[in-house]
Amino acid sequence: MDSNLNTALLEYCIALGDDSVTLGHRLSEWCRNGPFLEEDLALTNVSLDFIGRARMLYSYAAELEGKGRSEDDMAYLRDCREYRNLLINELPNGDFAFTMARQLIVDAYDMGFFTGLAQSRDTMLAAIAAKAVKESRYHLRRSEDWIKRLGDGTDESHERVQNAFNQLWGYIPEMFEMSDDERQLLDAGIAVDRSALEENWTSTVHTILKEATLAIPDEDWSIGGGRDGMHTEHLGFLLAEMQFLQRTYPGQQW
Amino acid sequence: MVELANIPNPTQLYELLSSVVDPEIPVLTLQDLGVLRDISVDEGKITVTITPTYAGCPAIDAMRADIESTLAEAGYQQVTVKQSLSPAWTTDWMSENGREKLRAYGIAPPATTTCGQQTGTIECPQCGSADVKLISEFGSTACKALYQCQDCREPFDYFKCI
């Protein structure tokens, strides 16, 4: 593999790891704050799935890089501008409706993305994706169920979840934008064509919103830049919390 | 003279490791669960291959430590526990024996053997009724969901099918 492609693959793994670790961390913030015990357990279990993915992706990135960094170095010792996650993953949790609306958007996206990545010519990425897709199928079933319950629930739950989708809608276009490096990896049979996922995603999510008696948001703004390291102001606070221990006591281990 | 016990033999090692159980569901051995994928011996060095059930399953580190200490107690020091991701773990790998042990322990075993979409019925491990209600998609661990039997009213964990 030529060195350009190798660097692109390394960056790709890190970006995917960043998607998983930021959302995994957000979900973990629900621990002991869930609306009831079972939901507390569910949110943190889903969080574990995302953190597990991040560990596998970071470990693989560290191996590709070959400079002796570990999965922990990737997660704990990189600053905001080095993070490459899609912005939707770093947004604060908001209320339960906001968390579940984001989850539906991401879970539906992950189903398409990891199904595609499981066909990657990179066998490690394909193996990680094959595990992830099984988990995402389950996640999607749960978030779909919640969106229908909240949307078709009380006036208040309907309003809250509708507002959540309205606020999240502008973060969606970024999920389907391909970078040049990614196209290079796509040509090599490694990456997924994210721009081709939008059609299926739209049909899945719109169908669920309609069943939930929710309106498809009519928002004409959009924002991106996560894959280039340009983030919302929220990521710094997330990392400050997540990285606190390693920054204060460098090199500490379990 | 070389002590016989210290010459590793995969069959003996499998037997030895049949005492290692899932730390979260201690009635299941790693073999029952399908987590133990392979044991190989090369010039006296033992490599045990395991696969995680879920990407973030926290039990995997405990399983690794238990394998190492079980083998160390039996006198085997040169042990590597390797993690393999492909093929991805599926509940199809759970042994028939394991499914029975789960049921006896009060956990409903995975409903179907053709996974992806759940097609079979889930039965109450206490009274066998199929009239059950989902309480939560997740139970006490990532691999389980919480149900309640509508006949005997007993709540129970169901081992999810993936």
HADDOCK unambig.tbl for C-alpha pairs under 7 A between the chains (distance, minus, plus):
assign (segid A and resid 38 and name CA) (segid B and resid 136 and name CA) 6.04 0.50 0.50
assign (segid A and resid 41 and name CA) (segid B and resid 138 and name CA) 6.61 0.50 0.50
assign (segid A and resid 42 and name CA) (segid B and resid 137 and name CA) 6.84 0.50 0.50
assign (segid A and resid 42 and name CA) (segid B and resid 138 and name CA) 4.99 0.50 0.50
assign (segid A and resid 45 and name CA) (segid B and resid 142 and name CA) 5.31 0.50 0.50
assign (segid A and resid 48 and name CA) (segid B and resid 56 and name CA) 4.82 0.50 0.50
assign (segid A and resid 49 and name CA) (segid B and resid 54 and name CA) 6.80 0.50 0.50
assign (segid A and resid 49 and name CA) (segid B and resid 55 and name CA) 5.53 0.50 0.50
assign (segid A and resid 49 and name CA) (segid B and resid 56 and name CA) 4.70 0.50 0.50
assign (segid A and resid 51 and name CA) (segid B and resid 56 and name CA) 6.09 0.50 0.50
assign (segid A and resid 52 and name CA) (segid B and resid 55 and name CA) 4.46 0.50 0.50
assign (segid A and resid 52 and name CA) (segid B and resid 56 and name CA) 3.62 0.50 0.50
assign (segid A and resid 53 and name CA) (segid B and resid 55 and name CA) 5.77 0.50 0.50
assign (segid A and resid 53 and name CA) (segid B and resid 56 and name CA) 6.94 0.50 0.50
assign (segid A and resid 127 and name CA) (segid B and resid 85 and name CA) 5.78 0.50 0.50
assign (segid A and resid 127 and name CA) (segid B and resid 86 and name CA) 5.09 0.50 0.50
assign (segid A and resid 127 and name CA) (segid B and resid 87 and name CA) 6.94 0.50 0.50
assign (segid A and resid 127 and name CA) (segid B and resid 88 and name CA) 6.95 0.50 0.50
assign (segid A and resid 128 and name CA) (segid B and resid 85 and name CA) 6.69 0.50 0.50
assign (segid A and resid 130 and name CA) (segid B and resid 88 and name CA) 6.31 0.50 0.50
assign (segid A and resid 131 and name CA) (segid B and resid 55 and name CA) 6.96 0.50 0.50
assign (segid A and resid 131 and name CA) (segid B and resid 88 and name CA) 5.43 0.50 0.50
assign (segid A and resid 134 and name CA) (segid B and resid 162 and name CA) 6.33 0.50 0.50
assign (segid A and resid 142 and name CA) (segid B and resid 137 and name CA) 6.88 0.50 0.50
